Amino acid sequence: MLEILNKMFESSVTFKGKCIDCGCDVIIDIVPTSSGYGLNGGALLKSSTDKCCAKCPDCYKANPKLNDQNSAQR
């Protein structure tokens, strides 16, 4: 599985979506690093319902945790 992920992410991959908190457009680049993968442009969080949610840098800085009530609405 790790080999497949490494092949997929040899170059950067871009996630486009909406911030779960403020609703602004979020573009997150997932880039390979020497220790795994890094995110530029925001954060990706997993909700209790196994959904992937994005936060813009400002909202993540204000509250790095996911409010599952927001994730259930979107």
N, C-alpha and C positions, 0 to 999 in steps of 0.2 A: 504494500500500500504506500509506504514512504517513497518508494521508487517512482510510483505513478504521480504522486504529489510533486516530487522534485522535477519530473519531466514537465508537468503542467505549469509550474511556476519558474521555469528557467529564466523567463523574462517577467516583467511586471504584469500583473492582472489588475484590471480596474473594476471596482464595484461602484455602481451608480444607484442612488436611492434618495430617500428623504430621512432627515433627522427625526428620530422617534420622539424627541422632546419639543423642538421648535418648528419642525416641518420644513425647514429649509433644504434645498438640494445639497446632497453630500456626494462627493466623488472621492473614493478611497483607493489609493494605489497599494496593492499588496506586492511587496518586493522581496526577493531573496536576500538574506544576509548571511554572514559567516556562522551565525548561531541558529538559523531557522528562517523566519519570515518577519518582515516589519510592515507596519501600516503607516501610510502618509496621507493626511487629509481628514482624519477622523478615527473613530473606533467602531469595531464590530463586536456586538454583545449577544450572548445566547440567552433567550428568555426561558422561563420555567416550562414553556410549552414547546421547547426545542426550535423556536423560530430564531432566525438571525436578524438582529436589529442594528441599525447604524445610529451613531451620534456624531454631530459635528464637533470640531475641536472645542468651541466655546462651551457647549452644553456638557461635553465630557469633562472639561476642566471644572465647571461648576458642580457637577454631580456625576462621578464616574460609574455609579451604580445604575442598573436598569430598573425603572419603576414598572413592574409587570402589569399594572393597570393600563399604562400607555401602550404597552406591546399588545395587549388583548384588543385594544381599540383599532389597531392598524393592521 
